[in-house]
Amino acid sequence: MMRKQYIIALFAFLSIFLINAPANAATPKVIGEYDDWIAYYIDEPTGRVCYMASTPKKDEGKYTVRGDIYSMVTHRPKEGSFDVVSFIAGYNYKADSAITVRIGSAKFKDLFASLDKAWALDEDTDKALVRSMKRGYRMIVNGISSRGTKTKDTYSLKGFASAYKAINSKCPKKK
């Protein structure tokens, strides 16, 4: 399972961050594996980037084919960007559809999508998501594909707090 998560997380990073990178771009390095989450860092020309990723324990929906599914939290200290939560659905989201995240009793509806990715609308929602993820046991992400298929992805949050601590250590906020 961890090997699958490593491969998917590496793919996630490459697809999100290195699409227009030069041929000699650095490879992400593993900080550590923390139960169901893996923490990484990469030294880019624009500065160090740290991120953590996980795949769902269960994905549900009436579909026949679906791509890789994962969730990430990213820090880019040089840009002053921390706690950016993103979800990769494995399909393109339906335009203007609702994407919801539930962690315990907390429900987040302030997300937007572009193609197969979803993010919080603002920094406050990102921070609230991370707070809930650190305290939670599981996270459920509901979405609708461009073909109208409803999906439900259930992530374990076991190891989230430790992976988060690791990326905070490798990519600290300047004081």
Beta strands, then each sheet from edge to edge (+ up, - down):
strand 1: 29-34
strand 2: 37-44
strand 3: 47-54
strand 4: 58-61
strand 5: 70-76
strand 6: 81-88
strand 7: 100-103
strand 8: 106-108
strand 9: 111-114
strand 10: 117-120
strand 11: 138-144
strand 12: 150-156
sheet 1: 1+ 2- 3+ 5- 6+ 10- 9+
sheet 2: 4+ 12- 11+ 7- 8+
end
